[in-house]
Amino acid sequence: MNKTYNWAILGCGKIAEKFASDLKLLTNANLYATASRSLDKARRFADEFGFQKSYGSYEEMVADEAVDIIYIATPHTYHCKHTLLSLEYGKAVLCEKAFAINEKEVQEMIAASKKHNAFLMEAFWTRFLPRFRKVLEVIESKELGELKLIQSDFMFYAPFDPESRLYNLKLGGGSLLDIGIYPVFNALMTLGVPKNIEANAELSPTGSDEFLTMVFEYEEGKKAYLKSGFTCDSFNDTVFHFDGGAIRVSRELNDPIFIIKRKEVQNYETQSYAINDGDGFGYQFEAAHVMECLDKGLIESPVLPNSFSVELIQLLDEVRKKIKVAYPNHGEEF
Ligand SMILES: NC(=O)c1ccc[n+]([C@@H]2O[C@H](COP(=O)([O-])OP(=O)(O)OC[C@H]3O[C@@H](n4cnc5c(N)ncnc54)[C@H](OP(=O)(O)O)[C@@H]3O)[C@@H](O)[C@H]2O)c1
């Protein structure tokens, strides 16, 4: 019988609600504590989802000896600070994407995980979804031949608000770090590190990227065409193009995956795979994985190692340099 872990939520915002609701699906997850900058808010959150304790400061909660795992759900600009705080107390950390603002911060977090011998993983939840695992399986099997091209978008309309986390540079504003990270992740996970990157962005009045196109180029002419933005909506599909077929994956959980396999030129066999991504919002899979790692005494995930998160943030840094989006509060100036 596996151990039951005491989970704690640091920052009671929108994503924390979905994550907490998914934690309830896991029998070895005990909903233990919540922390907010406001005690009232922490209490309301705890009552709604059934956590035992609530704290009006993040520092107080991380000092609670009974806390095993801290899920960090604050804006990106605070991820490094809150991760370092949690690791210092020896807590296991699952930190939301983007892991931090830039590579320097991610390296600091990884060094702290090693120093304190405490688990650390980026909450890249899509890596653990059954639909993404199926895509990787098909790519690895080579049943559709060689992967040549990826088209991947993540866009939704978000009206301009200079104070919101999506637009305010002091909160890590910009489409790349918030949602463009998903298409970049899809490309990195399947085609690897590109040899060349092109990126073009439209900037909002705060200087954050509100619409972004990226082209990643690889050896043998392989390419990834990626988009993110807050200026319009999209189906947010990803299409993987092979020299023997294609896979189309919707972002909507539980939608089927479509696969076409070429039998001869312009003659395709079409398959649709019904994928069961479970009952929740999809965050239960990453949370379950963290506990599996802890059961094994690991301080990083073999499925989503921190070296992958370093490659990911390096790509994000490179794209931001090209589109000249810097976070001055983090010592950046491009
Ligand atoms: N995995 C996913 O699918 C997914 C989806 C959405 C967002 N995210 C990530 O999760 C993180 C949070 O996003 P969210 O949409 O949940 O944001 P949100 O609703 O604004 O919540 C962020 C929380 O952070 C805390 N916080 C601490 N300092 C803050 C400050 N100066 N300004 C604003 N909030 C502050 C607040 O909690 P208290 O008031 O309780 O202290 C706030 O509720 C982001 O990094 C984002 O990329 C991930």
The ligand as a Gaussian input file, in Angstrom:
#p B3LYP/6-31G(d) Opt

LIG

0 1
 N       -1.636000      24.138000     -15.919000
 C       -2.599000      24.884000     -16.421000
 O       -3.479000      24.423000     -17.155000
 C       -2.649000      26.333000     -16.049000
 C       -3.805000      27.062000     -16.331000
 C       -3.842000      28.385000     -15.904000
 C       -2.756000      28.944000     -15.265000
 N       -1.646000      28.202000     -15.036000
 C       -0.467000      28.780000     -14.358000
 O       -0.775000      28.946000     -12.993000
 C       -0.257000      30.176000     -12.489000
 C       -1.403000      30.972000     -11.888000
 O       -2.380000      31.225000     -12.871000
 P       -3.915000      31.559000     -12.498000
 O       -4.630000      31.686000     -13.793000
 O       -4.432000      30.626000     -11.486000
 O       -3.730000      33.018000     -11.877000
 P       -4.628000      33.739000     -10.799000
 O       -6.041000      33.271000     -10.882000
 O       -4.347000      35.189000     -10.951000
 O       -4.040000      33.214000      -9.419000
 C       -2.743000      33.462000      -9.013000
 C       -2.714000      33.490000      -7.494000
 O       -1.388000      33.834000      -7.110000
 C       -1.413000      34.538000      -5.890000
 N       -0.576000      35.754000      -5.981000
 C        0.526000      36.005000      -5.238000
 N        1.040000      37.189000      -5.515000
 C        0.246000      37.726000      -6.449000
 C        0.252000      38.993000      -7.112000
 N        1.177000      39.930000      -6.868000
 N       -0.723000      39.231000      -8.004000
 C       -1.657000      38.305000      -8.270000
 N       -1.712000      37.098000      -7.653000
 C       -0.775000      36.824000      -6.745000
 C       -2.868000      34.866000      -5.598000
 O       -3.286000      33.951000      -4.592000
 P       -3.661000      34.432000      -3.124000
 O       -4.461000      35.695000      -3.317000
 O       -4.436000      33.292000      -2.626000
 O       -2.395000      34.674000      -2.381000
 C       -3.600000      34.566000      -6.883000
 O       -4.898000      34.110000      -6.668000
 C        0.430000      30.858000     -13.681000
 O        1.811000      30.655000     -13.618000
 C       -0.139000      30.151000     -14.905000
 O        0.764000      30.018000     -15.987000
 C       -1.578000      26.906000     -15.408000

